[in-house]
Amino acid sequence: MLNGTYSESEPIPFIVNVVTSPLRADAARNREQVLAVAREHLTARGDTPPMKDLARLAGVGVGTVYRHFPTHQVLLEALGVDGMRKLVRATRDAAADPDPEAGFARVMEYVLRGQLADPGIAAVVSGEGACAEALPLAAELGEAVSALLVRARAAGIVRRDLDPGDIRRLLSGMASAVGVPPDESRLRRYLTVFLDGLRPPRR
């Protein structure tokens, strides 16, 4: 049953120990300003500006931008933090479905649509783990998918040789194949093929 949706109003596995120090008030303001400008540019144009342009638009020095976001991947993952929080909540709700097959299908669709709706989520799900703030959320999503996978295996709807990392990589690849903006018929067709392919082989 494919009826999951992802929207900005709603809402793989690696677990690490992250130690961070709180930012000074002015540094925190600068970081949020850079993120706000990058998010606005991403929403309007579908990408983020080069770091030097981002610094100019945010009214900060280019060194400030690189201090908070040393690479483009870190910036993208930071932009995905809010969306990841929503996605984790939605995934946990779907995982509570009393029907393991329906719950599993919903979660797969949530994660797929989340990546297509938010490049920041796609960056986190890609698994590079560059942003310390996003790492715990990626771990939470991985844990939720792991628990769901245990239920799905027990119900005989997912083959036993797949692990959460396999699922993450397959979903990330499928998001790339569907493309942005997503074609709804292609998305649903690919998702159906994906779910069918996860089933245990017939004896």
C-alpha positions, 0 to 999 in steps of 0.5 A: 500500500503506497499512501505515504506523503511528505510535506514541509508541515509534517515531517541510516545508519551510523551512530557517533559520539558528537561533542560540540561547544555552544556558539557565542551569541554573535557567531550563532547569529551569523550561522543562522543568517548564512543558513537563512540566505542559503535556504532562501536561495535553495528554495528559489533556485534549486541550489546554493550559491558559491561560498563567496556569494553566500557570504556577500548575500548574508553580510558576513566574511567568507571566512565566517562562512567557511568556519561554520560550513567548511564544505558544501556537503556540511552546508547542505546537511545543516540545511536538512536538519529541520526536515530530518527532525520532521522525517524522523517523527513521521517515520516513527509514526508510520513504523507504529502501523499495526500492519507491518507491510503497510507501515514499511511501505509508508516509511520507504515512501516518506524517506523517498519523498523527503529526499525529493522535497528537501536537498538537505535531507538527501544530503544527510541520507546520502550517508557522508555524515559531514555535519555534526548537528545532522549526525544524531538525526541520521542515527535516529532515522537509522534506528527507526528503519532498523526496528521496522526492518526487524518487523518486516523480516519477521512478517516475511515481506523483506529478505533477510540478507538486507540491512539498513545500510542497503535500504538507505543506499537503495532509497538514495539511488532511487531518489536520484533516478526519480529526479526533481521535480518528481514525476508522480507516475514514475515515483510510484512505479519505481517505489512499487518495483523497489518494494517488490524487489525487497521481498524474499525470493520464492522457493 
